Amino acid sequence: MIQFDAVVVLGKEMRHDPVRAMRELRARAAAAAAVHRATGATIATLEARLRGQARTGSQIVADLLSELGVPASAVYREDQTRSTREEVARTLELTEARSWSRILVVTARYHIPRVRRLFADELGACPHTAPHVAVHGPPALLRCSSAVERSWILAGEPTEETMTWECRAEFVLSTLARALQPLPFRRELEVRAGAWLRGATER
């Protein structure tokens, strides 16, 4: 296992399919718990409360980590981000503020390409001081997972139907992001659009 300073669990909107979304979040939390146990890495979760949710995304992840036995002292939690762009930007702010040099970002398989592109975009301005960022899905951590973590990870794997639907959505979002690329204010526009579409109610 590569040594990581932090593992960041990206959020998942619960509104459209809360059962599947919770399975995916459980898988991400289980993967993060496995990394923490293997490396001592801090686990960061940053998502705000979105439309249709009684709790913030970060509180949901923190509760899942607690259920897995991760101590609260190992979890860094904010109720702030409302879009993937904002999660990426805030992750890099924390990386600098907390002197993290190697971070692992955990998200669903269908989400990985766009997350990697966003990190490449955000890191482009500071290539010489950039941290090492790895982006993986929960199954990548199966080898270091406990029996319970393994069961959560496997249960959270998207079906082929889900992959097809989500990949189409990711394609649309990526296409829109590329269309905005020439605009100097594209980052702020993406963040505001994400907050509006997801109905964020607090930061």
Secondary structure in CASP SS format (residue, H / E / C, confidence):
PFRMAT SS
TARGET T0000
AUTHOR 0000-0000-0000
METHOD secondary structure of the structure
MODEL  1
M C 1.00
I C 1.00
Q C 1.00
F C 1.00
D C 1.00
A E 1.00
V E 1.00
V E 1.00
V E 1.00
L C 1.00
G C 1.00
K C 1.00
E C 1.00
M C 1.00
R C 1.00
H C 1.00
D C 1.00
P H 1.00
V H 1.00
R H 1.00
A H 1.00
M H 1.00
R H 1.00
E H 1.00
L H 1.00
R H 1.00
A H 1.00
R H 1.00
A H 1.00
A H 1.00
A H 1.00
A H 1.00
A H 1.00
A H 1.00
V H 1.00
H H 1.00
R H 1.00
A H 1.00
T H 1.00
G C 1.00
A C 1.00
T E 1.00
I E 1.00
A E 1.00
T E 1.00
L E 1.00
E E 1.00
A C 1.00
R C 1.00
L C 1.00
R C 1.00
G C 1.00
Q C 1.00
A C 1.00
R C 1.00
T C 1.00
G H 1.00
S H 1.00
Q H 1.00
I H 1.00
V H 1.00
A H 1.00
D H 1.00
L H 1.00
L H 1.00
S H 1.00
E H 1.00
L C 1.00
G C 1.00
V C 1.00
P C 1.00
A H 1.00
S H 1.00
A H 1.00
V E 1.00
Y E 1.00
R E 1.00
E E 1.00
D E 1.00
Q E 1.00
T E 1.00
R C 1.00
S C 1.00
T H 1.00
R H 1.00
E H 1.00
E H 1.00
V H 1.00
A H 1.00
R H 1.00
T H 1.00
L H 1.00
E H 1.00
L H 1.00
T H 1.00
E H 1.00
A H 1.00
R C 1.00
S C 1.00
W C 1.00
S C 1.00
R E 1.00
I E 1.00
L E 1.00
V E 1.00
V E 1.00
T C 1.00
A C 1.00
R H 1.00
Y H 1.00
H H 1.00
I H 1.00
P H 1.00
R H 1.00
V H 1.00
R H 1.00
R H 1.00
L H 1.00
F H 1.00
A H 1.00
D H 1.00
E H 1.00
L H 1.00
G C 1.00
A C 1.00
C C 1.00
P C 1.00
H C 1.00
T C 1.00
A C 1.00
P C 1.00
H E 1.00
V E 1.00
A E 1.00
V E 1.00
H E 1.00
G C 1.00
P H 1.00
P H 1.00
A H 1.00
L H 1.00
L H 1.00
R H 1.00
C H 1.00
S C 1.00
S C 1.00
A H 1.00
V H 1.00
E H 1.00
R H 1.00
S H 1.00
W H 1.00
I H 1.00
L H 1.00
A H 1.00
G C 1.00
E C 1.00
P C 1.00
T C 1.00
E H 1.00
E H 1.00
T H 1.00
M H 1.00
T H 1.00
W H 1.00
E H 1.00
C H 1.00
R H 1.00
A H 1.00
E H 1.00
F H 1.00
V H 1.00
L H 1.00
S H 1.00
T H 1.00
L H 1.00
A H 1.00
R H 1.00
A H 1.00
L H 1.00
Q C 1.00
P C 1.00
L C 1.00
P C 1.00
F C 1.00
R H 1.00
R H 1.00
E H 1.00
L H 1.00
E H 1.00
V H 1.00
R H 1.00
A H 1.00
G H 1.00
A H 1.00
W H 1.00
L H 1.00
R H 1.00
G C 1.00
A C 1.00
T C 1.00
E C 1.00
R C 1.00
END
